[in-house]
Amino acid sequence: MSKAPGLPIPAGRSGAVIRADFFQRFLAFGALIALILFFQVWCVLIGTNFLTFENFVNILVATAVVGILALGETFVIITGGIDLSVGTVMTISMVMTAVAITSQHLPVPVGILIGVLTGGVMGLANGLLIARLRIAPFIATLGILNVARGLSLVITQTRPIYFAGDNGFQSGVMGNLFGVKISGEFGIPNIAIIMFVAALFAAFILGKTVLGRYTFALGSNEEAARLSGVNVANWKVLVYTVCGLFAGLAGVLTGARLGSAQPATGFGYELVAVSAVVIGGTSLSGGEGTILGTVIGAFIVYVLTYGLQFVNVAQEWQIVVTGAVLIVAVYIDNLRRRQRA
Amino acid sequence: MAHKRLLGLATVAILAAGACSSSATPVPTTAPTTAPTTATAPTTAPTTAGKPYISIVSKGFQHQFWQAVKKGAEDEAAKEGATVNFIGPNTESDVQPQLDMLSAELAKKPAALCFAALDSKAAGPTLQKFQDAKIPVIAFDSGVDSTIPLTTVSTDNVAAAALAADKMAAAIGGSGKVGVIIHDQTSRTGIDRGTGFLNEMKAKYPNITIIGPQYGGGDVAKSADLAKSMIAANPDIKGFFGGNEGSIEGVINAVTELHKNGKLTLIGYDSGQPQLDAINGGTELGAITQNPIGIGAQCVVYAMKAISGGTGFPAHVDTGFMWYDKTNINDPTIQAVLYK
């Protein structure tokens, strides 16, 4: 998705890029399939079945929100930066949507727009701190993480805000497109469809637009980009804003799923999002990464989480395994890189 | 190809490692921290042949309180021939992960669900699916704000906090200032313990002035700061009530840092090592203990009753509470419900 063949700007990204992409997708996708088969074998051994439509739907729903956070995070990580604020920016976006719809009585679409834009504003703040004030991304976004976290609590006075009744918001997000049921009560939930559409959109930006090209350029060699006349600061601000917008969307969807804005939630999601991006083959040193990889990475994380619970592995071991898989995935990615170099 | 094989192998290897180490333990769902005497409930498979499988989705699993609930449930399940799976999110703000846990448990088609909601309304639609699937639901601890649960197994926190107020009034001679630090004003337990204590004081002890309540989120450091500022503003304060483990530990820390050990009357809630030490050492007068093991056991009792088609469930099952202090802390009945 990220390949922009024929575009000369990022140095060293020619035919090799396509091959790298191919391996990256192949690796991650192979791992995902291996993981699913692994759980199926386990389930058969204990006399149950992992490959059910219900499990499939549950995993889709569980993945959607962090998947969308990871889409935005992919852009930032490709520039060689990091955004630690996505989890709590998601929260404040959810809070602003709830405030707009419940206490301001604005129409649902306006509330959704306000939520997404809140994410964008927080992302813009990240971008300005990093590009204009030259604060390291880790620190700037850590600051915004806490600002957003605290503001969510202040705005809500630490209490959840509930959407009164169902105004089409909750059922719209959690329902099925045209009410189509595939198996029993289950259809493909809209929240998952929204994630896939968002992923296509992200892939388009990254692969087919100037913004996408400059995202790679910033990560490959920022100085070279600057010398070739790219306004590095402005593009960086834009990248963080895009990341914030995705976090805003994730916030709106979380609000719909929970039927409420939960001001204390969200903290910790950023690290799951970063894990998904990295497992998907995006390099933390920048200049490399794909949206497809990120989507697969997010699914690997949640198939693992869901599968371990489904086969009743003790929770403390689930945490250990999740950490170990992250390390193994990144190590293998490093091996691949070293071989290529 | 080599890459793919390598990753595939590695993934499987690492998972197998996790799996082996967990299945090597006799009870995969029992935390290493639980007492070694825990009965070994066979909880390996979601559907052990012949045994009803009960899902218990809690508000947490790491705190010792939840581990005690888990132990109670597992012991009772072993007695009644059931299989339980006790799980809960990492923190009490993980509303969304708790829903994912519910969905995964629903997919296992349990015979019954025991559930302590982090947010009742958020869990509503998922809980509805349990009802649609005719899976009986038993609520526990903070309960579920819905008509779906057959009954709610919990502590009568209002009555328990009122008992704490009586003990406080007796200890300070029925007059003076008392500080109150509660974990929050939003959860059922926070509301019940705060109002239970305050209402009892208002009704029976008009000469006692309440300072607060202040809310420390159950955080030890934050509660300690609150207690210190209350002492600074009211040098004649006679005692403190802490509404949960973290709150009272904060008060204990504050009093210790100000070298006022034994000069103030402290009354707490639940147990935990620092609180037990303070009671034995004379810094704290005593505390209310709930019966977490009883909560876990009663959950399973009522789940089994529902599975066997029983009717006539009480709206609320009170698992009881007890007062303990230096004089009875070593009684076997008290020791059985305390945790470290």
Interface residues (C-beta under 8 A of the other chain):
Chain A: F23 F26 L27 G30 A31 A34 L35 F38 W42 I46 G47 T48 T52 E54 N55 N58 V61 A62 V65 T158 R159 P160 Y162 Q170 M174 E185 T254 R257 L258 G259 S260 Q262 A264 T265 F267 G268 T305 Y306 L308 Q309 F310 V311 N312 V313 A314 Q315 E316 W317 I319 V320 V321 A324 V325 V328 A329 I332 L335 R336
Chain B: H3 K4 L6 L7 G8 A10 T11 V12 I14 L15 A17 G18 A19 S21 S22 T25 P28 T29 T30 A31 P32 T43 T44 A45 P46 T47 A49 F61 N85 I87 G88 N90 T91 S93 D94 V95 Q96 L99 D100 M101 S103 A104 L106 A107 K108 D119 K121 A122 G124 P125 K129 D132 D184 T186
